[in-house]
Amino acid sequence: MHFTLNSQLTLPQGVQGFPTVKLFPRGKSLPPMTYDQERVASGFFNYATRRVPNHTTKFTRVDDIPPWVKKGKAKYRALLLTKDKKIPLLWKVLANKYADTALDFGVHRDEEGKSSVAMGLEAGEKKEAKVLLYPIGSDKPVRYAGMWLSTQPLSI
């Protein structure tokens, strides 16, 4: 097959037929990866989600959170208290996007709400997650409720 249309883009990427699906990891630390599995939505989704780099600090114990908060005072910190076993894809994507900025992401599994209570929050409903934002220089969280309501602007 001869490619003339967009050959400057396709030839360096090794495209030999259409459709060709490639995953380009963020940054240039890894080469592009060609998708060569079954072409179904679940296959694409699983392939891509497994390759999102994890720049999230995972806390197994609630006691590990305060040292992370205090150590990172020079940055904004975002902490997810979730009842799920896995880190949500959106959280991993956000942590990856802001990995080299003044924003750190953490996650803690709070299956029964006991950690939330230990942190001075309500236990929450069965599937309710909580997002706590720590402004630069502070170890006191602001609870995210749909928009940043602090007097301190979030500029990253």
N, C-alpha and C positions, 0 to 999 in steps of 0.2 A: 504494500500500500504506500502511496506517495503522499506526503503531507506538504501542502503549500501554505494553507491558511494557518496563521499563528505558529509557523514552524520555529520561529525564534524562541517561542515559549515551550513548545512540545518536544523538540529534539533534545535540548539539554536535560529534560526530565525523563527521557527514555520512553516516551509515549509511543506505543506501537500499534494501538488500536483504540477504538472508541466504543463504549465509554471506558476511560481509565480513571480510577479513583485513587488519589494520593492524599496522604495526611502529612501536613507540614507542621512539625512541632514548633512551638513558640521559640524564637531565637534560632541560632544556628548551631546549637550543641549536638543535634542529631540530624542525619540526612532525611530527606523525605521518604516516607514509607508507602509502598504500593499496596493497595487493598486487593487481595486475590482470593477472597473467600466468597461464600454464597451471597448473592446480591439481593438481600432482603433487608427491610428496615431494621429489624432487630440485630442483624449481623453488622450493619454499618454502625449502629449505636454502640453496641458492645465493643467493637474494634476501636472506635474513637475514644470512648470513655475510659478504657483501660490504659490509654496512652497519654492521658492528661497528667502532667507532672504534679506531684503532691508537695506543695509548699506550705502545708498546714501543720502546725505543731499539735500533736494529738496528746491529750492528757488522760491518763487512765484513772488518776486519783484527783479529787477536788483540791487536795492539799498542794498539788503541783502548780496550780493556777496562780496564786499570789506571787511566787517568785518570778514567774514569767511576766506578770503585769509590772512588777517593780523594776525588773531588769530592762524592760523595753520602754521606759518612760520617754525616751527620745523620739519615739514613733507613736502613731496611732495604733491601737490594737483592737481587733474585732474577735470576739469570742462567741462561738456557737455552742449552746447547750441543747443537745438533741437527744431524743429518745430512740433514734434509729441506730442500727448496728454499723452502718456504713456512713462515711462522710458524704453528704449530698454532693452531687455533681456540680451544682451551681457554686457551692462553697469552694470546691477544689479549683474550679475555673477562675473564680475571683482571686483566690490566693495565688494562682499561677500568673494571672494578669498583673497583679500588683507586687510580685515577688521582689522586684528591685526598687521599691519605693519606700516611702515613710509609713507603710501600713503592713502590720503583721497579722496573720490569721491563726486562730487556735480553735480547737474543737474538743468538747468533752461529752461523753455519752452519759446522760442523766436519765437513765431508763425509768426510774420510779419517782423522780423529782426530789430525791433526798439531797442531791448536790445543790439544787436550786435553793432549797430551804436552808442549807448550811451557809449559802452565800447571801441570805437575807431576802430571797425572792419566794414567791409562791411556788408550790410543787407543779402546778399546771395540769392541763388536761392530758388525756392519753397520748396524743400525737403532737402536742404543742412543743415547738422549739422556741428558744429565746436567743436573741442576739444582743450582746452587750458590747458597747463601744467605749473604749478608754481614750480620752483626749490626751494629746501630748502633755507630758509632765504630771499627769494625774493617775492615781491608782483607784479612783472612784469611777465606776462605770455609769454610762448613760444607757438606758434601755431603749433599743431601737423599736419604734412603733410605726414604721411606715415612712418616716422622713426624719432627717437630722434636725433635732429641735434645740441644739445647743447654741449659745451665743458665740461659740468658737467655730470659725469656718473650717470645713474639712477641705483643705487644699493639698492635693497629692502631686 
